[in-house]
Amino acid sequence: MKRILFCLLLVAACLNCSAQSIEKRYSSTITNQGTIHFFRPKKLGKVDNMDSFSFDMTYLAGRDSLTLNCSIALTSEAMVNTLAMKSERMTVEGHQLHMLFRDVTKKGYVLRVSSVFAYKDIKALFAKTTPLVFQVTLSNGQTCTATYKDSQWKQESEQVTRIFNSFIY
């Protein structure tokens, strides 16, 4: 009897261990306008021409677009001209680009930018097998990129796709 109980507990523990927790990455809340889905900030490990890059996303259920906010740390003084996301042969440029703030730091500047993307495009990008690349064009003509480490992408892609699929009710 003890062995059977132990085996059942072991199987239950293994099933729980294989599921990916989304609590650290996602939350939602109900408002007068509908359900707001919030993807918590994610710092990307591979950056080029910038010191750091992190982003978060907000989606209001039933809309055809979502808002992407990103924080970019730079050593040079510049403003963001464009923000795009790409994977494989698909490139999507954000619209309604808005500078939220620009802070001066010891090492340079931190820019916080907001942009709107089509929901279906972002969903398609996260479903790709090739890691998503964020491309930022600055006012000084410099292009900066940020992407996932290869080891991070598969889990992130699966987790975000799983969250997007839960919006279909």
DSSP file (Angstrom, degrees, kcal/mol; ACC not computed):
  #  RESIDUE AA STRUCTURE BP1 BP2  ACC     N-H-->O    O-->H-N    N-H-->O    O-->H-N    TCO  KAPPA ALPHA  PHI   PSI    X-CA   Y-CA   Z-CA
    1    1 A M     >        0   0    0      0, 0.0     4,-2.3     0, 0.0     5,-0.2   0.000 360.0 360.0 360.0 -43.3    0.0    0.0    0.0
    2    2 A K  H  >  +     0   0    0      1,-0.2     4,-2.6     2,-0.2     5,-0.2   0.884 360.0  52.6 -63.8 -37.7    2.8    2.4    0.9
    3    3 A R  H  > S+     0   0    0      2,-0.2     4,-2.6     1,-0.2    -1,-0.2   0.899 108.7  49.3 -65.6 -40.8    4.6    1.6   -2.4
    4    4 A I  H  > S+     0   0    0      2,-0.2     4,-2.5     1,-0.2    -2,-0.2   0.937 112.8  47.1 -64.2 -46.0    1.4    2.4   -4.4
    5    5 A L  H  X S+     0   0    0     -4,-2.3     4,-2.4     1,-0.2    -2,-0.2   0.916 112.5  50.0 -61.2 -43.4    0.9    5.7   -2.6
    6    6 A F  H  X S+     0   0    0     -4,-2.6     4,-2.4     2,-0.2    -2,-0.2   0.919 110.9  49.3 -61.1 -44.3    4.6    6.6   -3.1
    7    7 A C  H  X S+     0   0    0     -4,-2.6     4,-2.5     2,-0.2    -2,-0.2   0.899 110.7  50.3 -63.1 -41.7    4.4    5.8   -6.8
    8    8 A L  H  X S+     0   0    0     -4,-2.5     4,-2.4     2,-0.2    -1,-0.2   0.924 111.8  47.3 -63.2 -43.5    1.3    7.9   -7.2
    9    9 A L  H  X S+     0   0    0     -4,-2.4     4,-2.3     2,-0.2    -2,-0.2   0.888 111.6  51.3 -64.4 -39.2    2.9   10.8   -5.5
   10   10 A L  H  X S+     0   0    0     -4,-2.4     4,-2.2     2,-0.2    -2,-0.2   0.913 110.8  47.7 -64.3 -43.8    6.0   10.4   -7.6
   11   11 A V  H  X S+     0   0    0     -4,-2.5     4,-2.2     2,-0.2    -2,-0.2   0.918 112.1  50.1 -63.3 -44.3    4.0   10.4  -10.8
   12   12 A A  H  X S+     0   0    0     -4,-2.4     4,-2.0     1,-0.2    -2,-0.2   0.901 110.7  49.6 -61.9 -41.4    2.1   13.5   -9.7
   13   13 A A  H  X S+     0   0    0     -4,-2.3     4,-1.9     1,-0.2    -1,-0.2   0.903 110.2  50.5 -64.6 -41.7    5.3   15.3   -8.9
   14   14 A C  H  X S+     0   0    0     -4,-2.2     4,-1.4     2,-0.2    -2,-0.2   0.891 109.0  51.4 -64.4 -39.9    6.8   14.5  -12.3
   15   15 A L  H  X S+     0   0    0     -4,-2.2     4,-0.8     1,-0.2    -1,-0.2   0.904 111.3  47.5 -64.4 -40.6    3.7   15.7  -14.1
   16   16 A N  H  < S+     0   0    0     -4,-2.0     3,-0.4     1,-0.2    -1,-0.2   0.845 108.3  55.8 -68.3 -33.9    3.9   19.0  -12.2
   17   17 A C  H  < S+     0   0    0     -4,-1.9    -1,-0.2     1,-0.2    -2,-0.2   0.797 103.3  54.7 -69.7 -28.8    7.6   19.4  -12.9
   18   18 A S  H  < S+     0   0    0     -4,-1.4     2,-0.2    -3,-0.2    -1,-0.2   0.712  89.2  90.7 -81.0 -19.3    7.2   19.2  -16.6
   19   19 A A  S  < S-     0   0    0     -4,-0.8     2,-0.5    -3,-0.4    -3,-0.0  -0.547  78.6-126.9 -77.3 140.4    4.6   22.0  -16.8
   20   20 A Q        -     0   0    0     -2,-0.2     2,-0.3   135,-0.0    -2,-0.1  -0.769  18.6-133.1 -89.6 125.7    6.0   25.4  -17.4
   21   21 A S        -     0   0    0     -2,-0.5     3,-0.2     1,-0.1     4,-0.1  -0.594  17.9-171.7 -75.8 133.8    4.9   28.0  -14.9
   22   22 A I    >>  +     0   0    0     -2,-0.3     4,-2.3     1,-0.1     3,-1.1   0.420  61.3  97.4-104.9   0.4    3.7   31.3  -16.5
   23   23 A E  T 34 S+     0   0    0      1,-0.3    -1,-0.1     2,-0.2    -2,-0.0   0.840  83.6  50.0 -59.7 -35.3    3.4   33.3  -13.3
   24   24 A K  T 34 S+     0   0    0      1,-0.2    -1,-0.3    -3,-0.2    -2,-0.1   0.677 121.3  34.6 -76.7 -16.4    6.8   34.9  -13.7
   25   25 A R  T <4 S+     0   0    0     -3,-1.1    15,-2.0     1,-0.2     2,-0.3   0.648 118.5  32.7-110.9 -20.3    6.1   35.9  -17.3
   26   26 A Y  E  <  +A   39   0A   0     -4,-2.3     2,-0.3    13,-0.3    13,-0.2  -0.989  46.7 165.8-148.0 145.3    2.4   36.8  -17.5
   27   27 A S  E     -A   38   0A   0     11,-2.3    11,-3.3    -2,-0.3     2,-0.3  -0.968  13.4-159.5-149.0 163.9   -0.6   38.2  -15.6
   28   28 A S  E     -A   37   0A   0     -2,-0.3     2,-0.3     9,-0.2     9,-0.2  -0.972   4.2-171.2-142.8 158.3   -4.1   39.4  -16.5
   29   29 A T  E     -A   36   0A   0      7,-2.0     7,-3.2    -2,-0.3     2,-0.5  -0.992  23.3-122.7-148.7 149.5   -6.7   41.6  -14.9
   30   30 A I  E     +A   35   0A   0     -2,-0.3     5,-0.2     5,-0.2     2,-0.2  -0.812  36.0 169.0 -97.2 131.1  -10.3   42.4  -15.7
   31   31 A T  E >   -A   34   0A   0      3,-2.3     3,-0.8    -2,-0.5    -2,-0.0  -0.693  52.7 -89.9-126.8-179.2  -11.2   46.1  -16.3
   32   32 A N  T 3  S+     0   0    0      1,-0.2     3,-0.1    -2,-0.2    -2,-0.0   0.804 127.7  50.2 -62.3 -29.9  -14.2   48.0  -17.6
   33   33 A Q  T 3  S-     0   0    0      1,-0.3     2,-0.3     0, 0.0    -1,-0.2   0.588 124.5 -91.6 -86.4 -11.7  -12.7   47.8  -21.1
   34   34 A G  E <   -A   31   0A   0     -3,-0.8    -3,-2.3     2,-0.0     2,-0.4  -0.864  68.5 -23.1 131.1-167.0  -12.1   44.0  -21.0
   35   35 A T  E     -A   30   0A   0     -2,-0.3    26,-3.0    -5,-0.2     2,-0.6  -0.671  53.2-152.0 -84.4 128.0   -9.3   41.7  -19.9
   36   36 A I  E     -AB  29  60A   0     -7,-3.2    -7,-2.0    -2,-0.4     2,-0.5  -0.889   6.8-158.1-100.8 124.9   -5.8   43.2  -20.0
   37   37 A H  E     -AB  28  59A   0     22,-3.5    22,-2.8    -2,-0.6     2,-0.5  -0.899   9.3-166.3-103.8 126.1   -3.1   40.6  -20.6
   38   38 A F  E     -AB  27  58A   0    -11,-3.3   -11,-2.3    -2,-0.5     2,-0.7  -0.956  13.0-157.6-120.9 122.1    0.4   41.7  -19.4
   39   39 A F  E     -AB  26  57A   0     18,-3.1    18,-1.3    -2,-0.5   -13,-0.3  -0.875  30.4-128.0 -93.6 115.0    3.6   40.0  -20.4
   40   40 A R  E     -     0   0A   0    -15,-2.0    15,-0.1    -2,-0.7    17,-0.1  -0.133  40.8 -69.3 -63.3 159.3    6.1   40.9  -17.7
   41   41 A P  E     -     0   0A   0      0, 0.0     2,-0.4     0, 0.0    15,-0.2  -0.146  47.4-164.6 -55.0 139.6    9.5   42.4  -18.6
   42   42 A K  E     - B   0  55A   0     13,-2.5    13,-2.0    -3,-0.1     2,-0.5  -0.992   8.4-149.1-128.4 122.2   12.0   40.1  -20.3
   43   43 A K  E     - B   0  54A   0     -2,-0.4     2,-0.3    11,-0.2    11,-0.2  -0.796  17.7-137.7 -91.9 129.3   15.7   41.0  -20.5
   44   44 A L        -     0   0    0      9,-2.5     9,-0.5    -2,-0.5   104,-0.2  -0.674   2.9-149.0 -92.0 143.1   17.4   39.7  -23.7
   45   45 A G  S    S+     0   0    0     -2,-0.3     2,-0.6   102,-0.2   103,-0.2   0.706  78.2  61.0 -86.0 -22.4   20.8   38.2  -23.4
   46   46 A K  E     +F  147   0B   0    101,-2.0   101,-2.6     7,-0.1     2,-0.3  -0.915  63.6 164.7-114.0 111.9   22.3   38.9  -26.8
   47   47 A V  E     -F  146   0B   0     -2,-0.6     2,-0.4    99,-0.2    99,-0.2  -0.925  19.5-161.8-126.0 150.5   22.6   42.6  -27.7
   48   48 A D  E    S+F  145   0B   0     97,-2.7    97,-1.7    -2,-0.3     3,-0.1  -0.997  76.5   0.2-133.9 128.4   24.6   44.5  -30.4
   49   49 A N  S    S+     0   0    0     -2,-0.4     2,-0.3    95,-0.2    26,-0.1   0.673 119.3  73.7  67.9  21.1   25.4   48.3  -30.3
   50   50 A M  S    S-     0   0    0     95,-0.2    24,-0.2    24,-0.1    -1,-0.2  -0.971  77.5-129.8-152.4 159.9   23.5   48.7  -27.0
   51   51 A D  S    S-     0   0    0     22,-2.9     2,-0.3    -2,-0.3    23,-0.2   0.867  84.7 -10.7 -81.9 -38.2   24.3   47.8  -23.3
   52   52 A S  E     - C   0  73A   0     21,-0.9    21,-2.2    -6,-0.1     2,-0.3  -0.990  54.2-161.6-158.8 159.6   21.0   46.1  -22.5
   53   53 A F  E     + C   0  72A   0     -9,-0.5    -9,-2.5    -2,-0.3     2,-0.3  -0.976  13.6 166.6-147.7 129.2   17.5   45.6  -23.8
   54   54 A S  E     -BC  43  71A   0     17,-1.9    17,-2.7    -2,-0.3     2,-0.3  -0.978   9.5-173.5-138.9 155.0   14.3   44.5  -22.1
   55   55 A F  E     -BC  42  70A   0    -13,-2.0   -13,-2.5    -2,-0.3     2,-0.3  -0.969  10.8-169.2-145.2 159.4   10.7   44.5  -23.2
   56   56 A D  E     - C   0  69A   0     13,-2.4    13,-2.5    -2,-0.3     2,-0.3  -0.950  14.0-145.9-140.8 161.7    7.1   43.9  -22.0
   57   57 A M  E     -BC  39  68A   0    -18,-1.3   -18,-3.1    -2,-0.3     2,-0.4  -0.969   5.6-163.1-133.0 147.3    3.8   43.6  -23.8
   58   58 A T  E     -BC  38  67A   0      9,-2.5     9,-2.6    -2,-0.3     2,-0.4  -0.998   8.8-176.4-130.2 130.8    0.2   44.6  -23.0
   59   59 A Y  E     -B   37   0A   0    -22,-2.8   -22,-3.5    -2,-0.4     2,-0.6  -0.992  16.4-150.8-131.0 126.8   -2.8   43.2  -24.9
   60   60 A L  E >   -B   36   0A   0      5,-0.5     3,-1.9    -2,-0.4   -24,-0.2  -0.869  39.4-106.5 -95.4 119.0   -6.4   44.2  -24.4
   61   61 A A  T 3  S+     0   0    0    -26,-3.0     3,-0.1    -2,-0.6    -1,-0.1  -0.060 100.4  21.7 -49.7 137.1   -8.6   41.2  -25.3
   62   62 A G  T 3  S+     0   0    0      1,-0.3    -1,-0.3   105,-0.1     2,-0.1   0.308  95.0 117.1  89.7  -8.6  -10.5   41.5  -28.5
   63   63 A R    <   -     0   0    0     -3,-1.9    -1,-0.3     2,-0.1     3,-0.0  -0.480  65.0-135.4 -88.1 162.6   -8.3   44.2  -30.1
   64   64 A D  S    S+     0   0    0     -2,-0.1    55,-2.2    -3,-0.1    56,-0.5   0.370  83.9  49.2 -97.9   4.9   -6.2   43.6  -33.2
   65   65 A S  E     - D   0 118A   0     53,-0.3    -5,-0.5    -5,-0.2     2,-0.3  -0.933  62.0-154.9-138.5 162.4   -3.1   45.2  -31.8
   66   66 A L  E     - D   0 117A   0     51,-2.7    51,-2.5    -2,-0.3     2,-0.5  -0.943  21.4-119.8-133.3 159.5   -0.8   45.1  -28.7
   67   67 A T  E     -CD  58 116A   0     -9,-2.6    -9,-2.5    -2,-0.3     2,-0.5  -0.854  21.4-163.5-102.4 130.1    1.5   47.6  -27.1
   68   68 A L  E     -CD  57 115A   0     47,-3.1    47,-2.2    -2,-0.5     2,-0.4  -0.961   4.5-169.6-113.5 125.6    5.2   46.7  -26.8
   69   69 A N  E     -CD  56 114A   0    -13,-2.5   -13,-2.4    -2,-0.5     2,-0.4  -0.920   8.4-176.2-110.7 139.1    7.3   48.8  -24.4
   70   70 A C  E     -CD  55 113A   0     43,-2.8    43,-2.8    -2,-0.4     2,-0.5  -0.987  20.0-147.2-138.0 150.9   11.1   48.4  -24.3
   71   71 A S  E     -CD  54 112A   0    -17,-2.7   -17,-1.9    -2,-0.4     2,-0.5  -0.964  18.4-170.9-114.1 129.2   14.0   49.8  -22.3
   72   72 A I  E     -CD  53 111A   0     39,-2.8    39,-3.1    -2,-0.5     2,-0.5  -0.982  10.8-154.1-126.4 125.0   17.2   50.4  -24.1
   73   73 A A  E     +CD  52 110A   0    -21,-2.2   -22,-2.9    -2,-0.5   -21,-0.9  -0.884  23.4 174.3-100.6 126.0   20.5   51.2  -22.4
   74   74 A L  E     - D   0 109A   0     35,-2.8    35,-3.0    -2,-0.5   -24,-0.1  -0.895  36.2-150.8-128.1 155.3   23.0   53.1  -24.7
   75   75 A T  S    S+     0   0    0     -2,-0.3     2,-0.2    33,-0.2    -1,-0.1   0.666  83.5  67.1 -94.0 -21.4   26.3   54.8  -24.2
   76   76 A S  S    S-     0   0    0     33,-0.1     2,-0.7    32,-0.0    33,-0.1  -0.664  90.2-109.8-100.5 156.0   25.7   57.4  -27.0
   77   77 A E        +     0   0    0     -2,-0.2     2,-0.3    31,-0.1    -2,-0.0  -0.742  63.3 126.4 -84.5 116.1   23.1   60.2  -27.0
   78   78 A A        -     0   0    0     -2,-0.7     2,-0.3    61,-0.1    -4,-0.1  -0.977  48.6-127.9-161.0 164.4   20.4   59.3  -29.5
   79   79 A M        -     0   0    0     -2,-0.3    60,-2.7    32,-0.0     2,-0.5  -0.788  34.7-102.7-114.2 161.9   16.7   58.9  -29.9
   80   80 A V  E     +G  138   0B   0     -2,-0.3    58,-0.2    58,-0.2     3,-0.1  -0.758  34.3 174.9 -88.9 126.0   14.8   55.9  -31.3
   81   81 A N  E     +     0   0B   0     56,-3.3     2,-0.3    -2,-0.5    57,-0.2   0.837  67.2   7.3 -93.7 -43.4   13.5   56.3  -34.9
   82   82 A T  E     -G  137   0B   0     55,-1.6    55,-2.0     2,-0.0     2,-0.4  -0.975  53.2-161.0-141.3 154.5   12.1   52.9  -35.6
   83   83 A L  E     +G  136   0B   0     -2,-0.3    11,-2.9    11,-0.3     2,-0.3  -0.987  22.2 168.6-134.3 123.3   11.5   49.6  -33.7
   84   84 A A  E     -GH 135  93B   0     51,-2.6    51,-3.1    -2,-0.4     2,-0.4  -0.918  22.3-149.6-133.6 159.3   11.0   46.4  -35.6
   85   85 A M  E     +GH 134  92B   0      7,-2.8     7,-3.1    -2,-0.3     2,-0.3  -0.987  22.0 176.2-127.9 139.1   10.8   42.7  -34.8
   86   86 A K  E     +GH 133  91B   0     47,-2.6    47,-2.9    -2,-0.4     2,-0.3  -0.993  16.1 171.3-146.5 153.1   11.9   40.0  -37.2
   87   87 A S  E >   - H   0  90B   0      3,-2.3     3,-2.4    -2,-0.3     2,-0.1  -0.914  68.5 -30.6-158.6 133.3   12.3   36.2  -37.5
   88   88 A E  T 3  S-     0   0    0     -2,-0.3    37,-0.0     1,-0.3    40,-0.0  -0.381 128.5 -22.5  54.5-123.5   13.2   34.2  -40.5
   89   89 A R  T 3  S+     0   0    0     -2,-0.1     2,-0.5    -3,-0.1    -1,-0.3   0.374 117.0  98.1 -97.4   5.5   11.7   36.0  -43.5
   90   90 A M  E <   +H   87   0B   0     -3,-2.4    -3,-2.3    35,-0.1     2,-0.4  -0.838  45.1 176.0-101.9 124.7    9.1   38.0  -41.5
   91   91 A T  E     -H   86   0B   0     -2,-0.5     2,-0.4    -5,-0.2    -5,-0.2  -0.995   5.3-173.1-126.2 131.3    9.8   41.6  -40.4
   92   92 A V  E     -H   85   0B   0     -7,-3.1    -7,-2.8    -2,-0.4     2,-0.4  -0.987   9.3-154.2-127.0 124.4    7.2   43.7  -38.6
   93   93 A E  E     -H   84   0B   0     -2,-0.4    -9,-0.2    -9,-0.2     2,-0.1  -0.818  19.0-125.0 -99.8 136.7    7.7   47.4  -37.9
   94   94 A G        -     0   0    0    -11,-2.9     2,-0.3    -2,-0.4   -11,-0.3  -0.372  22.8-153.9 -73.0 155.2    5.9   49.0  -35.0
   95   95 A H  E     +E  116   0A   0     21,-2.6    21,-3.0     1,-0.2     3,-0.1  -0.824  69.3  40.2-125.6 169.8    3.8   52.1  -35.5
   96   96 A Q  E    S-     0   0A   0     -2,-0.3    -1,-0.2    19,-0.2     2,-0.1   0.903  77.4-167.4  56.3  44.5    2.8   54.9  -33.2
   97   97 A L  E     -     0   0A   0     -3,-0.2     2,-0.4    18,-0.1    18,-0.2  -0.414   8.1-177.9 -63.5 131.9    6.3   55.0  -31.8
   98   98 A H  E     -E  114   0A   0     16,-2.8    16,-2.8    -2,-0.1     2,-0.6  -0.991  26.8-135.4-140.5 127.3    6.4   57.1  -28.6
   99   99 A M  E     -E  113   0A   0     -2,-0.4    14,-0.2    14,-0.2     3,-0.1  -0.736  18.6-175.3 -81.0 118.2    9.3   58.0  -26.3
  100  100 A L  E     -     0   0A   0     12,-2.9     2,-0.3    -2,-0.6    13,-0.2   0.899  62.7 -31.2 -81.5 -44.3    8.1   57.5  -22.8
  101  101 A F  E     -E  112   0A   0     11,-1.4    11,-2.6     2,-0.0     2,-0.4  -0.981  44.3-144.0-165.4 166.0   11.3   58.8  -21.1
  102  102 A R  E     -E  111   0A   0     -2,-0.3     2,-0.3     9,-0.2     9,-0.2  -0.951  21.0-166.1-138.8 116.9   15.0   59.2  -21.4
  103  103 A D  E     -E  110   0A   0      7,-2.8     7,-2.2    -2,-0.4     2,-0.5  -0.806  16.9-134.1-105.6 144.3   17.2   59.0  -18.3
  104  104 A V  E     +E  109   0A   0     -2,-0.3     5,-0.2     5,-0.2     2,-0.2  -0.843  32.0 179.1 -93.2 131.1   20.8   60.0  -18.0
  105  105 A T        -     0   0    0      3,-2.8     3,-0.2    -2,-0.5     5,-0.0  -0.672  44.9 -95.9-122.2 177.4   22.9   57.4  -16.1
  106  106 A K  S    S+     0   0    0     -2,-0.2     3,-0.0     1,-0.2    -1,-0.0   0.868 125.7  37.9 -61.7 -36.9   26.5   57.0  -15.1
  107  107 A K  S    S-     0   0    0      1,-0.0     2,-0.3   -33,-0.0    -1,-0.2   0.560 129.9 -76.4 -94.3  -9.9   27.3   54.9  -18.2
  108  108 A G  S    S-     0   0    0     -3,-0.2    -3,-2.8     2,-0.0     2,-0.3  -0.816  74.8 -24.9 157.5-114.7   25.0   56.8  -20.7
  109  109 A Y  E     -DE  74 104A   0    -35,-3.0   -35,-2.8    -2,-0.3     2,-0.5  -0.966  32.2-150.5-140.7 150.1   21.3   56.8  -21.3
  110  110 A V  E     -DE  73 103A   0     -7,-2.2    -7,-2.8    -2,-0.3     2,-0.4  -0.992  18.9-164.1-121.4 122.7   18.3   54.6  -20.8
  111  111 A L  E     -DE  72 102A   0    -39,-3.1   -39,-2.8    -2,-0.5     2,-0.5  -0.875   6.4-160.1-106.2 136.6   15.4   55.1  -23.3
  112  112 A R  E     +DE  71 101A   0    -11,-2.6   -12,-2.9    -2,-0.4   -11,-1.4  -0.975  19.9 179.4-117.0 118.5   11.9   53.8  -22.6
  113  113 A V  E     -DE  70  99A   0    -43,-2.8   -43,-2.8    -2,-0.5     2,-0.4  -0.900  15.5-159.0-124.3 146.3    9.9   53.5  -25.9
  114  114 A S  E     +DE  69  98A   0    -16,-2.8   -16,-2.8    -2,-0.3     2,-0.3  -0.967  16.1 168.2-124.5 142.0    6.4   52.3  -26.6
  115  115 A S  E     -D   68   0A   0    -47,-2.2   -47,-3.1    -2,-0.4     2,-0.4  -0.984  28.7-124.1-150.0 157.2    5.1   51.1  -30.0
  116  116 A V  E     -DE  67  95A   0    -21,-3.0   -21,-2.6    -2,-0.3     2,-0.3  -0.879  26.7-178.4-108.1 134.9    2.0   49.3  -31.3
  117  117 A F  E     -D   66   0A   0    -51,-2.5   -51,-2.7    -2,-0.4     2,-0.3  -0.929  37.2 -96.8-128.0 152.5    2.2   46.1  -33.3
  118  118 A A  E  >  -D   65   0A   0     -2,-0.3     4,-2.0   -53,-0.2     3,-0.4  -0.535  30.5-137.1 -67.5 130.9   -0.5   43.9  -35.0
  119  119 A Y  H  > S+     0   0    0    -55,-2.2     4,-2.6    -2,-0.3     5,-0.2   0.903 102.4  53.2 -57.1 -45.7   -1.5   41.1  -32.6
  120  120 A K  H  > S+     0   0    0    -56,-0.5     4,-1.8     1,-0.2    -1,-0.2   0.841 108.5  51.2 -63.1 -32.7   -1.5   38.5  -35.3
  121  121 A D  H  > S+     0   0    0     -3,-0.4     4,-2.3     2,-0.2    -1,-0.2   0.914 110.9  46.3 -70.0 -42.9    2.0   39.5  -36.4
  122  122 A I  H  X S+     0   0    0     -4,-2.0     4,-2.2     2,-0.2    -2,-0.2   0.912 111.9  51.9 -66.1 -42.0    3.5   39.2  -32.9
  123  123 A K  H  X S+     0   0    0     -4,-2.6     4,-0.8     1,-0.2    -1,-0.2   0.911 111.0  48.2 -59.5 -42.5    1.7   35.8  -32.4
  124  124 A A  H  < S+     0   0    0     -4,-1.8     3,-0.5    -5,-0.2     4,-0.4   0.886 109.3  53.0 -66.4 -39.6    3.2   34.6  -35.7
  125  125 A L  H >< S+     0   0    0     -4,-2.3     3,-1.2     1,-0.2    -2,-0.2   0.898 107.5  50.4 -63.8 -40.7    6.7   35.8  -34.8
  126  126 A F  H 3< S+     0   0    0     -4,-2.2    35,-0.2     1,-0.2    -1,-0.2   0.683 104.4  59.9 -72.5 -16.2    6.7   34.0  -31.5
  127  127 A A  T 3< S+     0   0    0     -4,-0.8    -1,-0.2    -3,-0.5    -2,-0.2   0.561  84.7 105.1 -85.4  -8.8    5.6   30.8  -33.2
  128  128 A K  S <  S-     0   0    0     -3,-1.2     4,-0.1    -4,-0.4   -40,-0.0  -0.303  70.1-138.1 -70.9 155.8    8.8   30.8  -35.4
  129  129 A T  S    S+     0   0    0      2,-0.1    -1,-0.1    28,-0.0    28,-0.1   0.728  85.0  79.1 -85.1 -23.6   11.6   28.3  -34.7
  130  130 A T  S    S-     0   0    0      1,-0.1    -2,-0.1    23,-0.0    20,-0.0  -0.703  98.8 -96.9 -85.6 134.5   14.3   31.0  -35.3
  131  131 A P        -     0   0    0      0, 0.0   -43,-0.3     0, 0.0     2,-0.1  -0.184  41.1-109.0 -53.9 138.0   14.8   33.3  -32.3
  132  132 A L        -     0   0    0     -4,-0.1    16,-0.8   -45,-0.1     2,-0.4  -0.423  31.3-152.6 -66.5 137.6   13.0   36.7  -32.6
  133  133 A V  E     -GI  86 147B   0    -47,-2.9   -47,-2.6    14,-0.2     2,-0.5  -0.968   3.7-150.8-118.4 129.7   15.3   39.7  -33.2
  134  134 A F  E     -GI  85 146B   0     12,-3.3    12,-2.0    -2,-0.4     2,-0.5  -0.863  14.5-162.9 -94.8 129.8   14.4   43.2  -32.1
  135  135 A Q  E     -GI  84 145B   0    -51,-3.1   -51,-2.6    -2,-0.5     2,-0.5  -0.967   5.9-172.4-120.4 122.7   15.9   45.9  -34.4
  136  136 A V  E     -GI  83 144B   0      8,-3.1     8,-3.2    -2,-0.5     2,-0.5  -0.956   8.3-158.5-116.9 125.5   16.2   49.5  -33.2
  137  137 A T  E     -GI  82 143B   0    -55,-2.0   -56,-3.3    -2,-0.5   -55,-1.6  -0.917  16.3-151.1-104.4 126.7   17.2   52.3  -35.5
  138  138 A L  E >   -G   80   0B   0      4,-3.0     3,-1.9    -2,-0.5   -58,-0.2  -0.479  27.0-109.1 -95.2 164.6   18.6   55.4  -33.7
  139  139 A S  T 3  S+     0   0    0    -60,-2.7   -59,-0.1     1,-0.3    -1,-0.1   0.712 117.5  60.9 -65.0 -21.0   18.5   59.0  -34.8
  140  140 A N  T 3  S-     0   0    0    -61,-0.3    -1,-0.3     2,-0.1     3,-0.1   0.347 121.9-105.5 -87.5   7.3   22.3   58.9  -35.4
  141  141 A G  S <  S+     0   0    0     -3,-1.9     2,-0.1     1,-0.3    -2,-0.1   0.305  76.3 137.4  90.0  -9.1   21.8   56.2  -38.0
  142  142 A Q        -     0   0    0     -5,-0.1    -4,-3.0     1,-0.0     2,-0.5  -0.457  44.6-144.7 -74.0 141.9   23.1   53.4  -35.9
  143  143 A T  E     - I   0 137B   0     -6,-0.2     2,-0.4    -2,-0.1    -6,-0.2  -0.934  15.5-169.3-108.0 128.9   21.2   50.0  -35.9
  144  144 A C  E     - I   0 136B   0     -8,-3.2    -8,-3.1    -2,-0.5     2,-0.3  -0.899   1.8-165.5-115.7 144.5   21.0   48.1  -32.6
  145  145 A T  E     -FI  48 135B   0    -97,-1.7   -97,-2.7    -2,-0.4     2,-0.3  -0.955   8.7-175.6-131.0 152.5   19.7   44.5  -32.3
  146  146 A A  E     +FI  47 134B   0    -12,-2.0   -12,-3.3    -2,-0.3     2,-0.3  -0.993  13.9 161.3-143.2 139.6   18.7   42.3  -29.4
  147  147 A T  E     -FI  46 133B   0   -101,-2.6  -101,-2.0    -2,-0.3     2,-0.2  -0.928  38.8 -85.6-149.6 173.0   17.7   38.7  -29.4
  148  148 A Y        -     0   0    0    -16,-0.8     2,-0.2    -2,-0.3  -104,-0.1  -0.489  43.1-108.0 -79.1 149.9   17.3   35.7  -27.2
  149  149 A K    >>  -     0   0    0     -2,-0.2     4,-1.6     1,-0.1     3,-1.5  -0.545  36.6-113.7 -67.4 147.2   20.1   33.3  -26.4
  150  150 A D  H 3> S+     0   0    0      1,-0.3     4,-0.8     2,-0.2    -1,-0.1   0.865 117.6  55.3 -53.9 -37.9   19.5   30.1  -28.3
  151  151 A S  H 34 S+     0   0    0      1,-0.2     4,-0.4     2,-0.1    -1,-0.3   0.743 110.2  46.3 -69.0 -22.7   18.9   28.2  -25.0
  152  152 A Q  H <> S+     0   0    0     -3,-1.5     4,-2.4     2,-0.1     5,-0.2   0.781  97.2  72.1 -87.0 -29.8   16.2   30.7  -24.0
  153  153 A W  H  X S+     0   0    0     -4,-1.6     4,-3.4     1,-0.2     5,-0.3   0.888  91.6  51.7 -63.2 -46.9   14.2   30.9  -27.3
  154  154 A K  H  X S+     0   0    0     -4,-0.8     4,-2.3     1,-0.2    -1,-0.2   0.932 115.2  42.2 -58.1 -48.1   12.5   27.5  -27.4
  155  155 A Q  H  > S+     0   0    0     -4,-0.4     4,-2.6     2,-0.2    -1,-0.2   0.922 117.0  47.6 -64.8 -43.8   11.1   27.8  -23.9
  156  156 A E  H  X S+     0   0    0     -4,-2.4     4,-2.9     2,-0.2     5,-0.3   0.925 112.3  49.7 -63.5 -44.6   10.1   31.5  -24.4
  157  157 A S  H  X S+     0   0    0     -4,-3.4     4,-2.3    -5,-0.2     5,-0.2   0.932 114.0  44.9 -59.7 -47.7    8.5   30.7  -27.8
  158  158 A E  H  X S+     0   0    0     -4,-2.3     4,-2.2    -5,-0.3    -1,-0.2   0.907 115.1  48.1 -63.4 -42.5    6.5   27.8  -26.3
  159  159 A Q  H  X S+     0   0    0     -4,-2.6     4,-2.0     2,-0.2    -2,-0.2   0.936 114.6  43.4 -67.0 -47.4    5.4   29.7  -23.3
  160  160 A V  H  X S+     0   0    0     -4,-2.9     4,-2.9     2,-0.2     5,-0.2   0.899 114.2  51.0 -67.5 -39.8    4.3   32.9  -25.1
  161  161 A T  H  X S+     0   0    0     -4,-2.3     4,-2.6    -5,-0.3    -1,-0.2   0.910 109.3  51.7 -62.1 -41.3    2.5   30.9  -27.8
  162  162 A R  H  X S+     0   0    0     -4,-2.2     4,-1.0    -5,-0.2    -2,-0.2   0.898 111.3  47.2 -60.8 -41.2    0.7   28.9  -25.0
  163  163 A I  H >X S+     0   0    0     -4,-2.0     3,-0.6     2,-0.2     4,-0.5   0.938 111.5  50.0 -66.9 -46.4   -0.4   32.2  -23.4
  164  164 A F  H >< S+     0   0    0     -4,-2.9     3,-1.5     1,-0.2     4,-0.3   0.911 108.5  53.7 -57.5 -42.4   -1.5   33.7  -26.8
  165  165 A N  H >< S+     0   0    0     -4,-2.6     3,-1.1     1,-0.3    -1,-0.2   0.764  98.9  63.2 -65.7 -24.2   -3.5   30.5  -27.4
  166  166 A S  H << S+     0   0    0     -4,-1.0    -1,-0.3    -3,-0.6    -2,-0.2   0.653  88.0  71.9 -74.2 -13.5   -5.3   30.9  -24.1
  167  167 A F  T << S+     0   0    0     -3,-1.5     2,-1.1    -4,-0.5    -1,-0.2   0.663  74.8  93.8 -73.4 -14.7   -6.8   34.1  -25.3
  168  168 A I    <         0   0    0     -3,-1.1    -1,-0.1    -4,-0.3    -3,-0.0  -0.671 360.0 360.0 -85.0  99.4   -9.1   32.2  -27.6
  169  169 A Y              0   0    0     -2,-1.1    -1,-0.2     0, 0.0    -2,-0.1   0.355 360.0 360.0-135.3 360.0  -12.3   31.7  -25.7
